[in-house]
Amino acid sequence: MKIAIINYGMGNLGSVRRSLENLGADVIIAERPIQLLDANRIILPGVGSFGEGMKKLSDEGWIESLQIQVMEQGKPLLGICLGMQMLSSSSEENGLNEGLNFISGKVLRLDQLGCSLRIPHIGWNEVNYQESTPLFNDIPQAIDFYFVHSYAFTADDPNNVIATSAYDISITAAVCKKHIFGTQFHPEKSSKAGQKILKNFIEFAPC
């Protein structure tokens, strides 16, 4: 099982890699899109702004490769934080920016969604998930995960939201559409529960 972590210059690669290697995974840091060809799983991390992230993915040829490897060939993909947000159709961060459109929806600032608490949302928050989702197998309900974000994913189809967290309002904590997953929280920074999320992603068997 080979897992490729996409390096487009905006991800927390080291801690994600260490977490996966601690689970016994064969991990590569993919510097070029062609390296996704040999991977069985793909992780799209991300820290920073949506528009800049999408520009880097476009400029470096990742978008076309992801379309082929994920959408056409069905390789499982996990987006983390900004990586999850870029799975959406668009974001209103610093103007309207198009996303990958892998999961239909948009990304809005937390206060646009009605949140009156401090932004960015930083820290540990309880997450509740749909019982049927494989990403949360054997993880207790209402366990804490670590968040750092100012924007949140609002999915067009509520069935694509597999977990939520309360921060004054209900925030999308995780999304899924078939073999495509995203977490707003950082599993690599979320102790044993986060390790279990990554383990479940590794073990996920697409239909």
N, CA and C of each residue as an Amber inpcrd file, in Angstrom:
protein
   621
   0.8480000  -1.1970000   0.0000000   0.0000000   0.0000000   0.0000000
   0.8810000   1.2440000   0.0000000   0.8750000   1.9910000  -1.0920000
   1.6850000   3.2020000  -1.1980000   0.7790000   4.4240000  -1.1280000
   1.1300000   5.3540000  -0.2370000   0.3520000   6.5710000  -0.0510000
   1.1800000   7.7660000  -0.4940000   0.6230000   8.5690000  -1.3840000
   1.3040000   9.7660000  -1.8600000   0.7240000  10.9940000  -1.1680000
   1.6010000  11.7850000  -0.5690000   1.2120000  13.0790000   0.0040000
   1.6380000  14.1520000  -0.9890000   0.6810000  14.9160000  -1.4680000
   0.9770000  15.9180000  -2.4900000   1.6940000  17.1120000  -1.8750000
   2.8580000  17.4420000  -2.4440000   3.6140000  18.6070000  -2.0030000
   3.4540000  19.7200000  -3.0410000   2.5730000  20.6640000  -2.7430000
   2.4130000  21.8220000  -3.6160000   2.8210000  23.1000000  -2.8860000
   3.5590000  22.9110000  -1.7850000   4.1440000  24.0400000  -1.0790000
   3.3000000  24.6420000   0.0190000   2.1440000  24.0030000   0.3580000
   1.2620000  24.6000000   1.3580000   0.7260000  23.5800000   2.3510000
   1.4570000  22.5030000   2.5740000   0.9450000  21.4660000   3.4580000
   1.8760000  21.1750000   4.6130000   1.3040000  20.6040000   5.6700000
   2.0770000  20.1980000   6.8420000   2.5750000  18.7690000   6.6010000
   3.5680000  18.6290000   5.7050000   3.9410000  17.3150000   5.1960000
   4.6090000  16.4320000   6.2370000   5.4840000  17.0280000   7.0500000
   6.2760000  16.2280000   7.9710000   5.4390000  15.4550000   8.9670000
   4.4980000  16.1250000   9.6240000   3.7090000  15.4510000  10.6460000
   2.7380000  14.4510000  10.0350000   2.2090000  14.7540000   8.8350000
   1.3410000  13.7890000   8.1620000   2.1330000  12.5390000   7.8000000
   3.3140000  12.7470000   7.2700000   4.1580000  11.6070000   6.8800000
   4.5080000  10.7460000   8.0940000   4.9230000  11.3820000   9.1810000
   5.3040000  10.6170000  10.3790000   4.1180000   9.8150000  10.9140000
   2.9470000  10.4290000  10.9110000   1.7650000   9.7280000  11.4130000
   1.4760000   8.4870000  10.5770000   1.5880000   8.6090000   9.2640000
   1.3380000   7.4710000   8.3740000   2.4130000   6.4030000   8.5250000
   3.6560000   6.8360000   8.6380000   4.7460000   5.8690000   8.7970000
   4.6340000   5.1290000  10.1210000   4.1420000   5.7900000  11.1530000
   3.9130000   5.1270000  12.4350000   2.8680000   4.0250000  12.3340000
   2.0340000   4.1180000  11.2950000   1.0190000   3.0870000  11.0440000
   1.5360000   2.0010000  10.1140000   2.7990000   2.1270000   9.7150000
   3.4030000   1.1150000   8.8540000   3.1810000   1.3350000   7.3710000
   2.7140000   2.5150000   7.0020000   2.4210000   2.7890000   5.5950000
   3.6980000   3.1040000   4.8200000   3.6690000   2.7730000   3.5460000
   4.7250000   3.1410000   2.6020000   4.3530000   4.5050000   2.0420000
   5.0940000   5.5350000   2.4470000   4.7060000   6.9170000   2.1550000
   5.7140000   7.5720000   1.2290000   5.2020000   8.3030000   0.2340000
   6.0640000   9.1370000  -0.5890000   5.5430000  10.5720000  -0.5480000
   6.4710000  11.5230000  -0.5600000   6.1070000  12.9210000  -0.7480000
   6.1550000  13.1650000  -2.2510000   5.0060000  13.3340000  -2.8580000
   4.9250000  13.5000000  -4.3130000   5.2670000  14.9360000  -4.6840000
   6.3720000  15.1080000  -5.3770000   6.8050000  16.4280000  -5.8210000
   6.2940000  16.7560000  -7.2190000   5.9270000  15.7300000  -7.9860000
   5.4440000  15.9110000  -9.3560000   4.1970000  15.0650000  -9.5670000
   3.2650000  15.5150000 -10.3890000   2.0220000  14.7750000 -10.6070000
   2.2140000  13.3430000 -11.0820000   3.2580000  13.0760000 -11.8410000
   3.4730000  11.7300000 -12.3610000   3.6670000  10.7100000 -11.2400000
   4.0740000  11.1790000 -10.0640000   4.3050000  10.2730000  -8.9450000
   3.0150000   9.6940000  -8.3670000   1.8680000  10.2660000  -8.7460000
   0.5960000   9.7130000  -8.2800000   0.2410000   8.4130000  -8.9920000
   0.8990000   8.1370000 -10.1150000   0.5690000   6.9480000 -10.9030000
   0.7430000   5.6690000 -10.1040000   1.7840000   5.5950000  -9.2880000
   2.0930000   4.3680000  -8.5540000   1.4590000   4.3200000  -7.1710000
   0.7270000   5.3680000  -6.7830000   0.1420000   5.4190000  -5.4380000
  -1.2000000   4.6930000  -5.4070000  -1.4880000   4.0870000  -4.2370000
  -2.8020000   3.4620000  -4.0040000  -3.7640000   4.4040000  -3.3000000
  -3.2200000   5.3670000  -2.5670000  -3.9900000   6.3590000  -1.8310000
  -3.3070000   7.7080000  -2.0130000  -4.1040000   8.7800000  -1.9650000
  -3.5640000  10.1270000  -2.1390000  -4.0570000  11.0080000  -0.9980000
  -3.1580000  11.8010000  -0.4420000  -3.5190000  12.7670000   0.5940000
  -3.1760000  14.1670000   0.1070000  -4.1650000  15.0620000   0.2190000
  -3.9940000  16.4650000  -0.1530000  -4.0520000  17.2980000   1.1210000
  -2.8930000  17.6380000   1.6800000  -2.8920000  18.4760000   2.8940000
  -3.0510000  19.9320000   2.5050000  -3.0660000  20.8170000   3.4840000
  -3.1500000  22.2220000   3.1330000  -3.2230000  23.1470000   4.3230000
  -2.4320000  24.2050000   4.2600000  -2.4610000  25.2790000   5.2560000
  -2.3080000  26.5830000   4.4810000  -3.2430000  27.5070000   4.6550000
  -3.1430000  28.7710000   3.9380000  -4.4440000  29.1420000   3.2610000
  -4.3570000  29.9810000   2.2210000  -5.5570000  30.5040000   1.5770000
  -5.9850000  29.6460000   0.3920000  -7.2840000  29.6080000   0.1770000
  -7.8940000  28.7770000  -0.8630000  -7.3920000  29.1590000  -2.2600000
  -7.4490000  30.4440000  -2.5780000  -7.0570000  30.8830000  -3.9070000
  -5.6140000  30.5580000  -4.2270000  -4.7340000  30.7800000  -3.2700000
  -3.3170000  30.4780000  -3.4840000  -3.1100000  28.9780000  -3.6490000
  -3.8330000  28.1910000  -2.8390000  -3.7120000  26.7390000  -2.9500000
  -4.1550000  26.2350000  -4.3080000  -5.2870000  26.7120000  -4.8000000
  -5.7720000  26.2790000  -6.1090000  -4.8350000  26.7390000  -7.2240000
  -4.2620000  27.9200000  -7.0970000  -3.3280000  28.4030000  -8.1160000
  -2.1040000  27.5080000  -8.1920000  -1.5930000  27.1140000  -7.0350000
  -0.4310000  26.2390000  -7.0260000  -0.7680000  24.8670000  -7.6200000
  -1.9300000  24.3290000  -7.2750000  -2.3340000  23.0420000  -7.8560000
  -2.4390000  23.1470000  -9.3700000  -2.9830000  24.2630000  -9.8470000
  -3.1360000  24.4630000 -11.2870000  -1.7860000  24.6570000 -11.9730000
  -0.9770000  25.5410000 -11.4270000   0.3060000  25.8700000 -12.0570000
   1.2250000  24.6600000 -12.1360000   1.1380000  23.7620000 -11.1650000
   2.0610000  22.6190000 -11.1030000   1.4840000  21.3450000 -11.7210000
   0.2830000  21.4440000 -12.3090000  -0.2770000  20.3140000 -13.0290000
  -0.9860000  19.2680000 -12.1920000  -1.2790000  19.6080000 -10.9320000
  -1.8980000  18.6180000 -10.0500000  -3.3750000  18.3950000 -10.3630000
  -4.0600000  19.4310000 -10.8460000  -5.5050000  19.3080000 -11.0370000
  -5.8320000  18.2450000 -12.0700000  -5.1650000  18.2840000 -13.1970000
  -5.4030000  17.2760000 -14.2380000  -5.0760000  15.8780000 -13.7340000
  -3.9700000  15.7530000 -13.0080000  -3.5750000  14.4470000 -12.4780000
  -4.5930000  13.9210000 -11.4760000  -5.0890000  14.7990000 -10.6080000
  -6.1010000  14.3810000  -9.6330000  -7.3960000  13.9740000 -10.3360000
  -7.7570000  14.6860000 -11.3740000  -8.9530000  14.3190000 -12.1350000
  -8.8380000  12.8910000 -12.6600000  -7.6770000  12.5710000 -13.1840000
  -7.4700000  11.2350000 -13.7590000  -7.3930000  10.1740000 -12.6660000
  -6.5280000  10.4020000 -11.6740000  -6.2570000   9.3820000 -10.6670000
  -7.4310000   9.1680000  -9.7150000  -8.1250000  10.2500000  -9.3560000
  -9.1970000  10.1560000  -8.3590000 -10.5610000   9.9830000  -9.0260000
 -10.8870000  10.8710000  -9.9390000 -12.2290000  10.8680000 -10.5180000
 -12.4130000   9.7660000 -11.5670000 -11.3790000   9.5040000 -12.3590000
 -11.5050000   8.4990000 -13.4100000 -11.0760000   7.1090000 -12.9480000
  -9.9700000   7.0330000 -12.2060000  -9.4420000   5.7310000 -11.8080000
  -9.9120000   5.2920000 -10.4320000 -10.5090000   6.2000000  -9.6740000
 -11.1270000   5.8310000  -8.4130000 -10.1940000   5.6250000  -7.2470000
  -9.0270000   6.2570000  -7.2720000  -8.1190000   6.1240000  -6.1320000
  -8.6510000   6.9270000  -4.9540000  -8.6620000   6.3640000  -3.7550000
  -9.1250000   7.1080000  -2.5770000  -8.2640000   8.3370000  -2.3100000
  -8.9540000   9.4150000  -1.9570000  -8.2990000  10.6930000  -1.6820000
  -8.7760000  11.2080000  -0.3360000  -7.8350000  11.7370000   0.4560000
  -8.1570000  12.3980000   1.7140000  -7.6200000  13.8130000   1.6780000
  -8.5220000  14.8040000   1.7720000  -8.1180000  16.1920000   1.8940000
  -8.1300000  16.6060000   3.3570000  -7.0980000  17.3090000   3.7910000
  -6.9700000  17.7170000   5.1860000  -6.9640000  19.2370000   5.2710000
  -7.8530000  19.8050000   6.0850000  -7.9740000  21.2420000   6.3410000
  -8.1930000  21.9980000   5.0280000  -7.2520000  22.8160000   4.5690000
  -7.4160000  23.4860000   3.2860000  -7.5970000  22.4590000   2.1720000
  -6.9330000  21.3000000   2.2990000  -7.0950000  20.2430000   1.3050000
  -8.5300000  19.7740000   1.1960000  -9.2450000  19.7230000   2.3160000
 -10.6650000  19.3970000   2.2770000 -11.4590000  20.5150000   1.6210000
 -11.1670000  21.7660000   1.9680000 -11.9220000  22.8860000   1.4110000
 -11.7790000  22.9520000  -0.1060000 -10.6210000  22.5950000  -0.6220000
 -10.3930000  22.6650000  -2.0690000 -11.1120000  21.5470000  -2.8190000
 -11.6870000  20.5810000  -2.1160000 -12.5260000  19.5810000  -2.7680000
 -13.8440000  20.1890000  -3.2300000 -14.1830000  21.3650000  -2.7220000
 -15.4720000  22.0060000  -2.9780000 -15.5160000  22.6150000  -4.3760000
 -16.6800000  23.1780000  -4.7020000 -16.8590000  23.8470000  -6.0010000
 -16.2310000  25.2370000  -6.0080000 -16.3100000  25.9430000  -4.8610000
 -15.8080000  27.3220000  -4.8280000 -15.6120000  27.7880000  -3.3940000
 -14.8740000  28.8930000  -3.2760000 -14.6660000  29.5350000  -1.9820000
 -14.7870000  31.0390000  -2.1530000 -15.2650000  31.7110000  -1.1150000
 -15.3510000  33.1680000  -1.1320000 -14.2180000  33.8130000  -0.3350000
 -13.1620000  33.0540000  -0.0910000 -12.0020000  33.6090000   0.6080000
 -11.2100000  34.5120000  -0.3380000 -11.0940000  35.7900000  -0.0060000
 -10.3820000  36.7630000  -0.8420000 -10.9370000  36.8070000  -2.2600000
 -12.2610000  36.8690000  -2.3710000 -12.9040000  36.8590000  -3.6820000
 -13.3410000  35.4560000  -4.0480000 -14.0960000  35.3430000  -5.1220000
 -14.6130000  34.0380000  -5.5320000 -13.5300000  33.2410000  -6.2460000
 -13.2660000  32.0210000  -5.7520000 -12.2600000  31.1430000  -6.3430000
 -12.8670000  29.7750000  -6.6050000 -12.5900000  29.2160000  -7.7670000
 -13.0730000  27.8830000  -8.0940000 -12.2460000  26.8230000  -7.3930000
 -12.9370000  25.7470000  -6.9620000 -12.2540000  24.6160000  -6.3480000
 -12.1710000  23.4370000  -7.3030000 -11.7960000  22.2780000  -6.7740000
 -11.6920000  21.0640000  -7.5820000 -13.0590000  20.5440000  -8.0120000
 -14.1010000  20.8960000  -7.2490000 -15.4710000  20.4570000  -7.5250000
 -15.6110000  18.9320000  -7.4610000 -14.8640000  18.2980000  -6.5710000
 -15.0170000  16.8600000  -6.3590000 -16.2410000  16.5610000  -5.4920000
 -16.5460000  17.4800000  -4.5730000 -17.7510000  17.3860000  -3.7570000
 -18.4520000  18.7420000  -3.8510000 -19.6390000  18.7670000  -4.4090000
 -20.3200000  20.0300000  -4.6930000 -20.6250000  20.7990000  -3.4030000
 -20.2670000  22.0860000  -3.4060000 -20.5030000  22.9270000  -2.2450000
 -19.5880000  24.1340000  -2.2880000 -19.7060000  24.9960000  -1.2850000
 -18.8780000  26.1920000  -1.2460000 -18.2700000  26.3770000   0.1390000
 -17.2440000  27.1840000   0.1720000 -16.5140000  27.4600000   1.4130000
 -16.7490000  28.9150000   1.7890000 -17.2190000  29.1240000   3.0190000
 -17.5380000  30.4630000   3.5030000 -16.8280000  30.7300000   4.8330000
 -16.5890000  31.9990000   5.1140000 -15.9890000  32.3870000   6.3910000
 -16.9790000  32.0660000   7.5130000 -16.4480000  31.6900000   8.6600000
 -17.2900000  31.2490000   9.7730000 -18.3190000  32.3050000  10.1710000
 -17.9400000  33.5860000  10.1750000 -18.9220000  34.5950000  10.5710000
 -20.0080000  34.7810000   9.5060000 -19.7080000  34.4690000   8.2400000
 -20.7390000  34.4750000   7.2110000 -21.7970000  33.3980000   7.4820000
 -21.3770000  32.3590000   8.1650000 -22.2780000  31.2560000   8.4870000
 -23.0190000  31.4860000   9.8080000 -22.7210000  32.6060000  10.4700000
 -23.4270000  32.9370000  11.6970000 -22.6250000  32.7520000  12.9640000
 -21.3580000  32.3800000  12.8530000 -20.5230000  32.1810000  14.0420000
 -20.1520000  33.5290000  14.6540000 -20.3210000  33.6620000  15.9760000
 -19.9830000  34.9120000  16.6690000 -18.7760000  34.7470000  17.5950000
 -18.1690000  33.5700000  17.5850000 -16.9960000  33.3280000  18.4150000
 -15.7210000  33.7690000  17.6910000 -14.6100000  33.6750000  18.4000000
 -13.3320000  34.1330000  17.8510000 -12.9730000  33.3760000  16.5720000
 -12.4770000  34.1310000  15.6030000 -11.9940000  33.5590000  14.3500000
 -10.5310000  33.9710000  14.1970000  -9.6290000  33.0580000  13.8800000
  -9.8710000  31.6650000  13.5080000 -10.2700000  30.7760000  14.6860000
 -10.9270000  29.7020000  14.3450000 -11.2580000  28.6500000  15.3080000
 -10.0190000  27.7850000  15.4750000  -9.4310000  27.8510000  16.6560000
  -8.2070000  27.0990000  16.9330000  -8.4030000  26.2970000  18.2050000
  -8.1370000  25.0080000  18.1360000  -8.1670000  24.1930000  19.3370000
  -8.9360000  22.8970000  19.1590000  -9.1610000  22.2370000  20.2920000
  -9.8010000  20.9310000  20.3060000 -11.3160000  21.0790000  20.4080000
 -12.0240000  20.3640000  19.5490000 -13.4790000  20.4100000  19.5590000
 -14.0620000  19.0150000  19.3590000 -15.1990000  18.7910000  20.0200000
 -15.8800000  17.5100000  19.8620000 -16.4130000  17.3420000  18.4420000
 -16.3340000  16.1160000  17.9630000 -16.8400000  15.7820000  16.6350000
 -17.8460000  14.6500000  16.7560000 -18.9750000  14.8050000  16.1070000
 -19.9770000  13.7450000  16.0230000 -20.1400000  13.3480000  14.5660000
 -20.2770000  12.0660000  14.3290000 -20.2470000  11.5600000  12.9580000
 -21.4020000  10.6090000  12.6870000 -21.6650000  10.3890000  11.3990000
 -22.6470000   9.4020000  10.9780000 -22.1050000   8.0070000  11.2660000
 -22.9290000   7.1740000  11.8460000 -22.4690000   5.8560000  12.2760000
 -21.9790000   4.9860000  11.1220000 -22.4970000   5.2320000   9.9390000
 -22.1970000   4.3410000   8.8180000 -20.9040000   4.6710000   8.0740000
 -20.2320000   5.7570000   8.4400000 -19.0750000   6.1650000   7.6550000
 -17.8080000   5.4030000   8.0470000 -17.0990000   4.8220000   7.0630000
 -15.9150000   4.0130000   7.3810000 -14.7440000   4.8250000   7.9200000
 -14.7090000   6.1270000   7.6570000 -13.5810000   6.9300000   8.1250000
 -13.5200000   7.0010000   9.6440000 -14.6720000   6.8180000  10.3120000
 -14.7310000   6.9200000  11.7690000 -14.9380000   5.5600000  12.4420000
 -14.6340000   4.4820000  11.7470000 -14.7660000   3.1540000  12.3390000
 -14.0300000   3.0580000  13.6730000 -14.7220000   2.5600000  14.6880000
 -14.1260000   2.2930000  16.0130000 -13.6010000   3.5420000  16.7100000
 -14.1670000   4.6790000  16.3970000 -13.8380000   5.9300000  17.0870000
 -15.0560000   6.3550000  17.8990000 -14.8950000   6.6710000  19.1720000
 -16.0500000   7.0740000  19.9820000 -16.6870000   8.3600000  19.4650000
 -17.9970000   8.4730000  19.6370000 -18.6710000   9.7270000  19.3320000
 -18.2070000  10.8140000  20.3040000 -18.3060000  12.0580000  19.8690000
 -18.0160000  13.2300000  20.6990000 -16.5850000  13.2540000  21.2210000
 -15.6650000  12.6780000  20.4620000 -14.2590000  12.7600000  20.8370000
 -13.6590000  14.0150000  20.2140000 -12.6160000  14.5560000  20.8190000
 -12.0430000  15.8170000  20.3600000 -11.0200000  15.6190000  19.2440000
 -11.0660000  16.5190000  18.2790000 -10.0490000  16.6200000  17.2350000
  -9.5520000  18.0590000  17.1860000  -8.3830000  18.2500000  16.5650000
  -7.7300000  19.5640000  16.5830000  -8.0280000  20.3490000  15.3020000
  -8.5690000  21.5600000  15.4770000  -8.9640000  22.4200000  14.3700000
  -8.1200000  23.6940000  14.3220000  -7.8610000  24.1720000  13.1120000
  -7.2950000  25.5130000  12.8870000  -7.8790000  26.0090000  11.5730000
  -8.8840000  26.9000000  11.6270000  -9.4960000  27.3700000  10.3740000
 -10.3700000  28.5900000  10.6320000 -10.5460000  29.3600000   9.5450000
 -11.4360000  30.5240000   9.5640000 -12.6190000  30.3440000   8.6260000
 -12.5340000  29.3460000   7.7370000 -13.5630000  29.0740000   6.7470000
 -14.0670000  27.6510000   6.9100000 -15.2800000  27.4010000   6.4160000
 -15.8760000  26.0750000   6.5630000 -16.5900000  25.6740000   5.2840000
 -16.6320000  24.3800000   5.0520000 -17.2550000  23.7760000   3.8740000
 -18.7650000  23.6610000   4.1110000 -19.5530000  24.1440000   3.1570000
 -21.0040000  23.9250000   3.1900000 -21.3630000  23.1060000   1.9520000
 -21.7050000  21.8440000   2.1480000 -21.9710000  20.9320000   1.0400000
 -23.3710000  21.1420000   0.4850000 -23.5050000  21.0380000  -0.8290000
 -24.8240000  21.1460000  -1.4490000 -25.7200000  19.9770000  -1.0660000
 -25.1260000  18.8020000  -0.9490000 -25.8660000  17.6010000  -0.5590000
 -25.5360000  17.2730000   0.8940000 -26.4850000  17.3990000   1.8160000
 -26.2050000  17.1080000   3.2280000 -25.6830000  15.6970000   3.4650000
 -25.9680000  14.7860000   2.5550000 -25.4770000  13.4140000   2.7100000
 -23.9600000  13.3180000   2.5740000 -23.3460000  14.3340000   1.9870000
 -21.8900000  14.3460000   1.8720000 -21.2040000  14.7830000   3.1620000
 -21.9750000  15.3160000   4.1150000 -21.4130000  15.7120000   5.4150000
 -21.4860000  14.5140000   6.3440000 -20.3290000  13.9760000   6.7170000
 -20.3150000  12.7680000   7.5450000 -19.9740000  13.0530000   8.9970000
 -19.5720000  14.2960000   9.2990000 -19.2740000  14.6450000  10.6960000
 -19.3930000  16.1470000  10.8780000 -19.8050000  16.5470000  12.0760000
 -19.9440000  17.9640000  12.4010000 -19.3160000  18.2620000  13.7520000
 -19.0650000  19.5510000  13.9780000 -18.5360000  20.0170000  15.2560000
 -19.2240000  21.3250000  15.5960000 -19.4770000  21.5580000  16.8580000
 -20.1620000  22.7750000  17.2860000 -19.1490000  23.8300000  17.7190000
 -19.1650000  24.9710000  17.0410000 -18.3820000  26.1300000  17.4460000
 -19.3020000  27.3370000  17.2950000 -20.2140000  27.4710000  18.2430000
 -21.3030000  28.4390000  18.1900000 -22.3590000  28.0120000  17.1650000
 -21.8890000  27.5630000  16.0010000 -22.7610000  27.0070000  14.9660000
 -22.2820000  25.5830000  14.6630000 -23.0540000  24.8620000  13.8930000
 -22.6260000  23.5380000  13.4530000 -21.6890000  23.6900000  12.2520000
 -20.4840000  23.1590000  12.4020000 -19.4550000  23.2560000  11.3700000
 -19.2470000  21.8760000  10.7510000 -19.0760000  21.8570000   9.4410000
 -18.7330000  20.6020000   8.7700000 -17.3290000  20.1880000   9.1870000
 -17.2350000  19.0350000   9.8440000 -15.9370000  18.5370000  10.3040000
 -15.3370000  17.5240000   9.3450000 -16.1770000  16.8220000   8.5890000
 -15.6770000  15.8370000   7.6230000 -16.7140000  15.6260000   6.5350000
 -16.2120000  15.3730000   5.3210000 -17.0810000  15.1200000   4.1760000
 -16.6550000  13.8280000   3.4910000 -17.5850000  13.2850000   2.7210000
 -17.2740000  12.0670000   1.9680000 -18.2030000  11.9740000   0.7640000
 -17.6600000  11.5520000  -0.3470000 -18.4410000  11.1880000  -1.5260000
 -17.7380000   9.9960000  -2.1590000 -18.3380000   8.8310000  -1.9490000
 -17.7640000   7.5730000  -2.4410000 -16.3600000   7.3790000  -1.8690000
 -15.3120000   7.4780000  -2.6730000 -13.9340000   7.2220000  -2.2470000
 -13.1690000   8.5040000  -1.9320000 -13.8890000   9.6290000  -1.8760000
 -13.2450000  10.9170000  -1.6150000 -13.6460000  11.3990000  -0.2290000
 -12.6440000  11.6900000   0.6050000 -12.8650000  12.0940000   1.9870000
 -12.1900000  13.4300000   2.2650000 -12.6970000  14.1490000   3.2540000
 -12.0390000  15.3560000   3.7100000 -12.2920000  15.5740000   5.1810000
 -11.3010000  16.0730000   5.8860000 -11.4580000  16.4340000   7.2990000
 -11.0360000  17.8880000   7.4820000 -11.8970000  18.6720000   8.1450000
 -11.5310000  20.0520000   8.4530000 -10.4840000  20.0680000   9.5650000
 -10.5610000  19.1340000  10.4710000  -9.5680000  19.0150000  11.5380000
  -8.2960000  18.3610000  11.0050000  -7.2540000  18.4290000  11.8130000
  -5.9680000  17.8290000  11.4540000  -5.8220000  16.4720000  12.1490000
  -6.0120000  15.3610000  11.4480000  -5.8400000  14.0650000  12.1120000
  -4.4120000  13.8430000  12.6020000  -3.4440000  14.3790000  11.8820000
  -2.0450000  14.1800000  12.2640000  -1.6910000  14.9120000  13.5520000
  -2.5640000  15.8230000  14.0060000  -2.3390000  16.5620000  15.2540000
  -3.3590000  16.1760000  16.3220000  -4.1280000  15.1150000  16.0680000
  -5.2790000  14.7930000  16.9280000  -5.1120000  13.4940000  17.7060000
  -3.8820000  13.2340000  18.1410000  -3.6090000  12.1230000  19.0480000
  -4.0970000  10.7810000  18.4920000  -4.5660000   9.8920000  19.3780000
  -4.9240000   8.5270000  18.9730000  -6.1260000   8.4990000  18.0390000
  -7.0900000   9.3720000  18.2740000  -8.2660000   9.4010000  17.4020000
  -7.8780000   9.7990000  15.9840000  -6.9690000  10.7540000  15.8710000
  -6.4930000  11.1620000  14.5570000  -5.7250000  10.0560000  13.8650000
  -4.9190000   9.3120000  14.6280000  -4.2070000   8.1690000  14.0510000
  -5.1920000   7.1380000  13.5230000  -6.2830000   6.9630000  14.2530000
  -7.2880000   5.9880000  13.8240000  -7.9720000   6.4410000  12.5350000
  -8.2030000   7.7450000  12.3850000  -8.7530000   8.2700000  11.1300000
  -7.8380000   7.8920000   9.9640000  -6.5530000   8.1260000  10.1210000
  -5.6020000   7.8070000   9.0600000  -5.5500000   6.3090000   8.7950000
  -5.6150000   5.5100000   9.8490000  -5.6200000   4.0570000   9.6950000
  -6.8630000   3.6020000   8.9280000  -8.0070000   4.1970000   9.2670000
  -9.2400000   3.8420000   8.5590000  -9.1670000   4.2260000   7.0850000
  -8.5180000   5.3540000   6.7920000  -8.3590000   5.7490000   5.3920000
  -7.4650000   4.7610000   4.6540000  -6.3960000   4.3430000   5.3020000
  -5.5020000   3.3580000   4.6700000  -6.2390000   2.0640000   4.3770000
  -7.0900000   1.6600000   5.3160000  -7.7680000   0.3630000   5.1970000
  -9.0700000   0.4240000   4.4020000  -9.4800000   1.6420000   4.0240000
 -10.7420000   1.7810000   3.2800000 -10.6830000   0.9910000   1.9710000
 -11.7190000   0.2110000   1.7340000 -11.7940000  -0.5970000   0.5170000
 -12.9000000  -0.0550000  -0.3770000 -12.5420000   0.6030000  -1.4780000
 -13.5710000   1.1290000  -2.3830000 -14.4360000  -0.0050000  -2.9490000
 -15.6920000   0.2910000  -3.2020000 -16.5950000  -0.7050000  -3.7830000
 -16.2380000  -0.9650000  -5.2460000
